[in-house]
Amino acid sequence: MFRYSPTVRVIPMPDSTSTSARFGFVNFAETWNGRLAMLGFTIGLATELLTGQGILGQIGLG
């Protein structure tokens, strides 16, 4: 059975809303990476529909 000991300290884990970690593989960075990827895909698809050329054709590679 577990007995309470006054010498044991509990160290709280940082939450995801903390401003200390915003780079690397953290939830904040991954969320923004996904949002910007979806935005880029949507813009690429829209320009393809408006111009009639693919993305590679627009930049001269296709």
Distance bins in CASP14 RR format, pairs under 12 A and 6 or more apart:
PFRMAT RR
TARGET T0000
AUTHOR 0000-0000-0000
RMODE 2
METHOD distances of the structure
MODEL  1
2 8 0 0 0 0 0 1 0 0 0 0 0
4 10 0 0 0 0 0 1 0 0 0 0 0
12 18 0 0 0 0 0 1 0 0 0 0 0
13 20 0 0 0 0 0 1 0 0 0 0 0
13 21 0 0 0 0 0 1 0 0 0 0 0
14 20 1 0 0 1 0 0 0 0 0 0 0
14 21 1 0 0 1 0 0 0 0 0 0 0
14 22 0 0 0 0 0 1 0 0 0 0 0
14 26 0 0 0 0 0 1 0 0 0 0 0
14 27 0 0 0 0 0 1 0 0 0 0 0
14 28 0 0 0 0 0 1 0 0 0 0 0
15 21 0 0 0 0 0 1 0 0 0 0 0
15 26 0 0 0 0 0 1 0 0 0 0 0
15 27 0 0 0 0 0 1 0 0 0 0 0
15 28 0 0 0 0 0 1 0 0 0 0 0
16 22 0 0 0 0 0 1 0 0 0 0 0
16 26 1 0 0 1 0 0 0 0 0 0 0
16 27 1 0 1 0 0 0 0 0 0 0 0
16 28 1 0 0 1 0 0 0 0 0 0 0
16 29 0 0 0 0 0 1 0 0 0 0 0
16 30 0 0 0 0 0 1 0 0 0 0 0
16 31 0 0 0 0 1 0 0 0 0 0 0
17 26 0 0 0 0 0 1 0 0 0 0 0
17 27 0 0 0 0 1 0 0 0 0 0 0
17 28 0 0 0 0 1 0 0 0 0 0 0
17 31 0 0 0 0 0 1 0 0 0 0 0
18 26 0 0 0 0 1 0 0 0 0 0 0
18 27 0 0 0 0 0 1 0 0 0 0 0
18 28 0 0 0 0 1 0 0 0 0 0 0
19 26 0 0 0 0 0 1 0 0 0 0 0
19 28 0 0 0 0 1 0 0 0 0 0 0
20 26 0 0 0 0 1 0 0 0 0 0 0
20 28 0 0 0 0 0 1 0 0 0 0 0
21 27 0 0 0 0 1 0 0 0 0 0 0
21 28 1 0 0 1 0 0 0 0 0 0 0
21 29 0 0 0 0 1 0 0 0 0 0 0
21 30 0 0 0 0 0 1 0 0 0 0 0
22 28 1 0 1 0 0 0 0 0 0 0 0
22 29 1 0 0 1 0 0 0 0 0 0 0
22 30 0 0 0 0 0 1 0 0 0 0 0
22 31 0 0 0 0 0 1 0 0 0 0 0
22 32 0 0 0 0 1 0 0 0 0 0 0
22 33 0 0 0 0 0 1 0 0 0 0 0
23 29 1 0 1 0 0 0 0 0 0 0 0
23 30 0 0 0 0 0 1 0 0 0 0 0
23 32 0 0 0 0 0 1 0 0 0 0 0
23 33 0 0 0 0 0 1 0 0 0 0 0
24 30 0 0 0 0 1 0 0 0 0 0 0
24 32 0 0 0 0 0 1 0 0 0 0 0
24 33 0 0 0 0 1 0 0 0 0 0 0
25 31 0 0 0 0 0 1 0 0 0 0 0
25 33 0 0 0 0 1 0 0 0 0 0 0
26 32 0 0 0 0 0 1 0 0 0 0 0
26 33 0 0 0 0 0 1 0 0 0 0 0
27 33 0 0 0 0 0 1 0 0 0 0 0
27 34 0 0 0 0 0 1 0 0 0 0 0
28 34 0 0 0 0 0 1 0 0 0 0 0
28 35 0 0 0 0 0 1 0 0 0 0 0
29 35 0 0 0 0 0 1 0 0 0 0 0
29 36 0 0 0 0 0 1 0 0 0 0 0
30 36 0 0 0 0 0 1 0 0 0 0 0
30 37 0 0 0 0 0 1 0 0 0 0 0
31 37 0 0 0 0 0 1 0 0 0 0 0
31 38 0 0 0 0 0 1 0 0 0 0 0
32 38 0 0 0 0 0 1 0 0 0 0 0
32 39 0 0 0 0 0 1 0 0 0 0 0
33 39 0 0 0 0 0 1 0 0 0 0 0
33 40 0 0 0 0 0 1 0 0 0 0 0
34 40 0 0 0 0 1 0 0 0 0 0 0
34 41 0 0 0 0 1 0 0 0 0 0 0
34 42 0 0 0 0 0 1 0 0 0 0 0
35 41 0 0 0 0 0 1 0 0 0 0 0
35 42 0 0 0 0 0 1 0 0 0 0 0
36 42 0 0 0 0 0 1 0 0 0 0 0
36 43 0 0 0 0 0 1 0 0 0 0 0
37 43 0 0 0 0 0 1 0 0 0 0 0
37 44 0 0 0 0 0 1 0 0 0 0 0
38 44 0 0 0 0 0 1 0 0 0 0 0
38 45 0 0 0 0 0 1 0 0 0 0 0
39 45 0 0 0 0 0 1 0 0 0 0 0
39 46 0 0 0 0 0 1 0 0 0 0 0
40 46 0 0 0 0 1 0 0 0 0 0 0
40 47 0 0 0 0 1 0 0 0 0 0 0
40 48 0 0 0 0 0 1 0 0 0 0 0
40 55 0 0 0 0 0 1 0 0 0 0 0
41 47 0 0 0 0 0 1 0 0 0 0 0
41 48 0 0 0 0 0 1 0 0 0 0 0
41 55 0 0 0 0 0 1 0 0 0 0 0
42 48 0 0 0 0 0 1 0 0 0 0 0
42 49 0 0 0 0 0 1 0 0 0 0 0
43 49 0 0 0 0 0 1 0 0 0 0 0
43 50 0 0 0 0 0 1 0 0 0 0 0
43 55 0 0 0 0 1 0 0 0 0 0 0
43 58 0 0 0 0 0 1 0 0 0 0 0
44 50 0 0 0 0 1 0 0 0 0 0 0
44 51 0 0 0 0 1 0 0 0 0 0 0
44 52 0 0 0 0 0 1 0 0 0 0 0
44 53 0 0 0 0 0 1 0 0 0 0 0
44 54 0 0 0 0 1 0 0 0 0 0 0
44 55 1 0 1 0 0 0 0 0 0 0 0
44 56 0 0 0 0 0 1 0 0 0 0 0
44 57 0 0 0 0 0 1 0 0 0 0 0
44 58 0 0 0 0 1 0 0 0 0 0 0
44 59 0 0 0 0 0 1 0 0 0 0 0
45 51 0 0 0 0 0 1 0 0 0 0 0
45 52 0 0 0 0 0 1 0 0 0 0 0
45 54 0 0 0 0 1 0 0 0 0 0 0
45 55 0 0 0 0 1 0 0 0 0 0 0
46 52 0 0 0 0 0 1 0 0 0 0 0
46 54 0 0 0 0 0 1 0 0 0 0 0
46 55 0 0 0 0 0 1 0 0 0 0 0
46 58 0 0 0 0 0 1 0 0 0 0 0
47 53 0 0 0 0 1 0 0 0 0 0 0
47 54 0 0 0 0 1 0 0 0 0 0 0
47 55 1 0 0 1 0 0 0 0 0 0 0
47 57 0 0 0 0 0 1 0 0 0 0 0
47 58 1 0 0 1 0 0 0 0 0 0 0
47 59 0 0 0 0 0 1 0 0 0 0 0
48 54 1 0 1 0 0 0 0 0 0 0 0
48 55 1 0 0 1 0 0 0 0 0 0 0
48 56 0 0 0 0 0 1 0 0 0 0 0
48 57 0 0 0 0 1 0 0 0 0 0 0
48 58 1 0 0 1 0 0 0 0 0 0 0
48 59 0 0 0 0 0 1 0 0 0 0 0
49 55 0 0 0 0 0 1 0 0 0 0 0
49 58 0 0 0 0 0 1 0 0 0 0 0
50 58 0 0 0 0 0 1 0 0 0 0 0
51 57 0 0 0 0 1 0 0 0 0 0 0
51 58 1 0 0 1 0 0 0 0 0 0 0
51 59 0 0 0 0 0 1 0 0 0 0 0
52 58 0 0 0 0 1 0 0 0 0 0 0
53 59 0 0 0 0 1 0 0 0 0 0 0
53 60 0 0 0 0 1 0 0 0 0 0 0
53 61 0 0 0 0 0 1 0 0 0 0 0
53 62 0 0 0 0 1 0 0 0 0 0 0
54 60 0 0 0 0 1 0 0 0 0 0 0
54 61 0 0 0 0 1 0 0 0 0 0 0
54 62 1 0 0 1 0 0 0 0 0 0 0
55 61 0 0 0 0 1 0 0 0 0 0 0
55 62 0 0 0 0 1 0 0 0 0 0 0
56 62 1 0 1 0 0 0 0 0 0 0 0
END
